[in-house]
Protein backbone atom coordinates (compact mmCIF):
# COMPACT_ATOMS: atom_id res chain seq x y z
CA UNK A 1 0.00 0.00 0.00
CA UNK A 2 1.20 3.50 -0.82
CA UNK A 3 -0.98 4.89 1.97
CA UNK A 4 -1.86 8.56 1.56
CA UNK A 5 -0.11 10.39 -1.24
CA UNK A 6 -0.05 14.11 -1.94
CA UNK A 7 1.14 16.12 -4.90
CA UNK A 8 2.89 18.42 -5.35
CA UNK A 9 5.38 18.51 -2.46
CA UNK A 10 6.15 22.17 -2.99
CA UNK A 11 4.32 24.95 -4.81
CA UNK A 12 4.79 28.68 -5.22
CA UNK A 13 1.82 30.75 -6.40
CA UNK A 14 1.19 34.38 -7.07
CA UNK A 15 -1.71 36.13 -5.40
CA UNK A 16 -4.91 35.46 -7.32
CA UNK A 17 -3.79 32.27 -8.99
CA UNK A 18 -5.73 29.07 -8.52
CA UNK A 19 -4.50 25.54 -8.11
CA UNK A 20 -5.49 22.08 -6.95
CA UNK A 21 -3.68 20.05 -4.32
CA UNK A 22 -4.06 16.37 -5.00
CA UNK A 23 -4.65 13.70 -2.38
CA UNK A 24 -5.17 9.99 -2.89
CA UNK A 25 -5.36 6.95 -0.62
CA UNK A 26 -5.37 3.25 -1.43
CA UNK A 27 -6.68 1.91 1.88
CA UNK A 28 -10.38 2.08 0.98
CA UNK A 29 -10.94 4.62 3.74
CA UNK A 30 -14.29 6.36 3.84
CA UNK A 31 -13.17 9.42 5.76
CA UNK A 32 -10.75 11.95 4.30
CA UNK A 33 -9.79 15.39 5.45
CA UNK A 34 -7.57 18.36 4.74
CA UNK A 35 -5.62 20.27 7.36
CA UNK A 36 -3.37 23.25 7.27
CA UNK A 37 -0.44 23.56 9.63
CA UNK A 38 0.82 26.96 10.68
CA UNK A 39 3.52 27.75 13.25
CA UNK A 40 2.16 27.89 16.78
CA UNK A 41 -1.34 26.91 15.69
CA UNK A 42 -1.18 23.16 15.30
CA UNK A 43 -3.34 21.60 12.64
CA UNK A 44 -6.65 23.09 11.66
CA UNK A 45 -9.33 21.26 9.71
CA UNK A 46 -10.26 22.82 6.36
CA UNK A 47 -12.74 20.38 4.83
CA UNK A 48 -13.61 16.75 5.29
CA UNK A 49 -15.54 14.00 3.58
CA UNK A 50 -17.32 11.01 5.09
CA UNK A 51 -17.63 9.22 1.76
CA UNK A 52 -17.81 9.69 -1.98
CA UNK A 53 -20.16 12.52 -2.85
CA UNK A 54 -20.28 13.90 0.70
CA UNK A 55 -18.18 16.81 1.90
CA UNK A 56 -18.46 19.36 4.66
CA UNK A 57 -16.63 22.33 6.10
CA UNK A 58 -14.19 22.26 8.93
CA UNK A 59 -12.79 25.03 11.07
CA UNK A 60 -11.16 27.16 8.34
CA UNK A 61 -12.93 26.52 5.00
CA UNK A 62 -12.88 30.00 3.45
CA UNK A 63 -10.99 30.20 0.17
CA UNK A 64 -10.97 26.46 -0.39
CA UNK A 65 -13.21 24.04 -2.25
CA UNK A 66 -13.30 20.25 -2.23
CA UNK A 67 -15.11 17.46 -4.00
CA UNK A 68 -15.12 13.71 -3.57
CA UNK A 69 -16.12 11.84 -6.70
CA UNK A 70 -14.34 8.61 -5.74
CA UNK A 71 -13.39 6.90 -2.50
CA UNK A 72 -9.70 7.24 -3.36
CA UNK A 73 -9.33 10.91 -4.26
CA UNK A 74 -9.98 14.12 -2.35
CA UNK A 75 -8.55 17.19 -4.10
CA UNK A 76 -8.36 20.60 -2.46
CA UNK A 77 -8.84 23.65 -4.67
CA UNK A 78 -7.58 27.12 -3.92
CA UNK A 79 -9.86 29.44 -5.85
CA UNK A 80 -7.85 32.67 -5.69
CA UNK A 81 -4.68 32.29 -3.68
CA UNK A 82 -3.86 34.81 -0.97
CA UNK A 83 -0.66 35.22 1.09
CA UNK A 84 -2.65 34.12 4.16
CA UNK A 85 -2.90 30.70 2.56
CA UNK A 86 0.84 30.19 2.76
CA UNK A 87 1.03 27.04 4.86
CA UNK A 88 1.76 23.35 4.89
CA UNK A 89 -1.23 21.29 3.85
CA UNK A 90 -1.85 17.75 5.00
CA UNK A 91 -4.35 15.27 3.73
CA UNK A 92 -5.47 12.48 6.05
CA UNK A 93 -7.73 9.46 5.84
CA UNK A 94 -9.29 7.00 8.25
CA UNK A 95 -11.43 3.89 8.02
CA UNK A 96 -14.52 5.60 9.34
CA UNK A 97 -15.38 9.14 10.27
CA UNK A 98 -15.87 8.29 13.86
CA UNK A 99 -12.87 8.77 16.09
CA UNK A 100 -10.69 6.45 14.08
CA UNK A 101 -6.91 6.75 13.72
CA UNK A 102 -6.01 9.09 10.89
CA UNK A 103 -3.23 8.40 8.41
CA UNK A 104 -1.46 11.44 7.07
CA UNK A 105 0.16 12.20 3.76
CA UNK A 106 3.64 13.79 3.56
CA UNK A 107 2.27 17.29 3.05
CA UNK A 108 2.37 20.07 0.47
CA UNK A 109 4.31 23.21 1.29
CA UNK A 110 2.57 26.15 -0.38
CA UNK A 111 3.90 29.67 -0.64
CA UNK A 112 1.72 32.48 -1.98
CA UNK A 113 3.59 35.61 -3.00
CA UNK B 1 -16.53 22.41 22.60
CA UNK B 2 -13.30 20.49 22.67
CA UNK B 3 -9.93 22.05 23.24
CA UNK B 4 -6.46 20.71 23.74
CA UNK B 5 -3.64 22.40 25.61
CA UNK B 6 -0.04 21.35 25.32
CA UNK B 7 2.10 22.98 27.97
CA UNK B 8 5.47 23.97 26.62
CA UNK B 9 5.99 24.58 22.94
CA UNK B 10 9.63 23.54 23.28
CA UNK B 11 11.08 20.87 25.55
CA UNK B 12 14.77 19.94 25.78
CA UNK B 13 16.07 16.82 27.47
CA UNK B 14 19.44 15.13 27.64
CA UNK B 15 19.92 11.82 25.92
CA UNK B 16 18.92 9.09 28.37
CA UNK B 17 16.74 11.38 30.46
CA UNK B 18 13.01 11.10 31.04
CA UNK B 19 10.74 12.64 28.43
CA UNK B 20 7.51 14.20 29.69
CA UNK B 21 5.21 16.04 27.31
CA UNK B 22 2.03 17.45 28.78
CA UNK B 23 -1.46 17.44 27.33
CA UNK B 24 -4.71 18.57 28.91
CA UNK B 25 -8.13 18.55 27.31
CA UNK B 26 -11.38 20.22 28.08
CA UNK B 27 -14.50 18.17 27.65
CA UNK B 28 -17.47 17.26 29.77
CA UNK B 29 -17.22 13.72 28.46
CA UNK B 30 -13.80 12.03 28.19
CA UNK B 31 -12.96 11.91 24.49
CA UNK B 32 -10.74 9.60 22.54
CA UNK B 33 -7.15 10.77 22.96
CA UNK B 34 -4.20 10.54 20.62
CA UNK B 35 -0.53 11.41 20.41
CA UNK B 36 1.02 11.93 17.01
CA UNK B 37 4.65 12.53 16.11
CA UNK B 38 5.95 14.56 13.19
CA UNK B 39 9.55 14.19 12.07
CA UNK B 40 11.08 17.01 10.04
CA UNK B 41 9.50 17.45 6.63
CA UNK B 42 7.16 14.52 7.11
CA UNK B 43 3.49 13.95 7.84
CA UNK B 44 2.12 12.96 11.21
CA UNK B 45 2.12 9.38 12.40
CA UNK B 46 0.29 7.84 15.30
CA UNK B 47 2.28 7.15 18.47
CA UNK B 48 -0.56 5.85 20.60
CA UNK B 49 -4.22 6.32 21.38
CA UNK B 50 -6.65 5.86 24.22
CA UNK B 51 -10.24 4.85 23.56
CA UNK B 52 -11.52 2.79 26.46
CA UNK B 53 -10.18 0.32 29.00
CA UNK B 54 -6.71 0.47 30.53
CA UNK B 55 -5.71 4.03 31.25
CA UNK B 56 -2.00 3.41 30.65
CA UNK B 57 -1.44 3.12 26.94
CA UNK B 58 1.76 1.91 25.36
CA UNK B 59 2.78 3.09 21.92
CA UNK B 60 5.59 2.76 19.47
CA UNK B 61 9.25 3.59 20.14
CA UNK B 62 8.94 3.10 23.91
CA UNK B 63 6.42 5.90 24.50
CA UNK B 64 3.45 5.60 26.77
CA UNK B 65 0.70 7.86 28.04
CA UNK B 66 -1.69 7.74 30.95
CA UNK B 67 -5.26 8.94 30.80
CA UNK B 68 -6.24 10.66 34.04
CA UNK B 69 -9.88 11.60 34.02
CA UNK B 70 -9.75 13.54 37.29
CA UNK B 71 -6.97 15.73 35.88
CA UNK B 72 -8.29 15.78 32.28
CA UNK B 73 -4.78 14.92 31.21
CA UNK B 74 -3.04 12.59 28.81
CA UNK B 75 0.67 13.19 29.29
CA UNK B 76 3.23 11.41 27.12
CA UNK B 77 6.32 9.86 28.66
CA UNK B 78 9.39 7.88 27.72
CA UNK B 79 11.85 6.68 30.35
CA UNK B 80 15.00 7.30 28.35
CA UNK B 81 15.28 9.79 25.50
CA UNK B 82 17.09 8.87 22.32
CA UNK B 83 18.46 11.24 19.71
CA UNK B 84 15.96 9.84 17.22
CA UNK B 85 13.09 11.09 19.41
CA UNK B 86 13.73 14.68 18.35
CA UNK B 87 10.52 15.71 16.60
CA UNK B 88 7.27 17.64 16.99
CA UNK B 89 4.61 15.95 19.11
CA UNK B 90 0.91 16.65 18.87
CA UNK B 91 -1.83 15.71 21.25
CA UNK B 92 -5.29 15.34 19.72
CA UNK B 93 -8.79 14.58 20.93
CA UNK B 94 -11.85 13.29 19.17
CA UNK B 95 -15.33 13.39 20.66
CA UNK B 96 -17.07 10.18 21.59
CA UNK B 97 -20.26 11.26 19.91
CA UNK B 98 -20.93 12.68 16.50
CA UNK B 99 -21.16 16.44 16.62
CA UNK B 100 -22.91 18.67 14.16
CA UNK B 101 -19.53 19.43 12.65
CA UNK B 102 -18.76 15.80 12.01
CA UNK B 103 -15.67 14.01 13.14
CA UNK B 104 -13.25 16.69 14.11
CA UNK B 105 -9.90 15.92 15.53
CA UNK B 106 -8.82 18.79 17.72
CA UNK B 107 -5.07 19.13 17.73
CA UNK B 108 -2.92 20.87 20.25
CA UNK B 109 -0.39 23.41 19.07
CA UNK B 110 2.46 20.93 19.35
CA UNK B 111 5.59 20.49 21.43
CA UNK B 112 8.99 20.45 19.80
CA UNK B 113 11.29 17.98 21.53
CA UNK B 114 15.05 18.52 21.39
CA UNK B 115 17.37 15.80 22.62
CA UNK B 116 20.79 16.99 23.75
CA UNK B 117 23.68 14.55 23.35
Boltz contact constraints between the chains, C-beta under 6 A:
constraints:
  - contact:
      token1: [A, 40]
      token2: [B, 109]
      max_distance: 6.0
  - contact:
      token1: [A, 42]
      token2: [B, 107]
      max_distance: 6.0
  - contact:
      token1: [A, 42]
      token2: [B, 108]
      max_distance: 6.0
  - contact:
      token1: [A, 42]
      token2: [B, 109]
      max_distance: 6.0
  - contact:
      token1: [A, 42]
      token2: [B, 110]
      max_distance: 6.0
  - contact:
      token1: [A, 43]
      token2: [B, 107]
      max_distance: 6.0
  - contact:
      token1: [A, 45]
      token2: [B, 104]
      max_distance: 6.0
  - contact:
      token1: [A, 48]
      token2: [B, 102]
      max_distance: 6.0
  - contact:
      token1: [A, 56]
      token2: [B, 102]
      max_distance: 6.0
  - contact:
      token1: [A, 90]
      token2: [B, 43]
      max_distance: 6.0
  - contact:
      token1: [A, 97]
      token2: [B, 103]
      max_distance: 6.0
  - contact:
      token1: [A, 98]
      token2: [B, 103]
      max_distance: 6.0
  - contact:
      token1: [A, 99]
      token2: [B, 32]
      max_distance: 6.0
  - contact:
      token1: [A, 99]
      token2: [B, 94]
      max_distance: 6.0
  - contact:
      token1: [A, 101]
      token2: [B, 46]
      max_distance: 6.0
  - contact:
      token1: [A, 104]
      token2: [B, 43]
      max_distance: 6.0
  - contact:
      token1: [A, 104]
      token2: [B, 44]
      max_distance: 6.0
  - contact:
      token1: [A, 105]
      token2: [B, 43]
      max_distance: 6.0
  - contact:
      token1: [A, 106]
      token2: [B, 43]
      max_distance: 6.0
  - contact:
      token1: [A, 107]
      token2: [B, 43]
      max_distance: 6.0
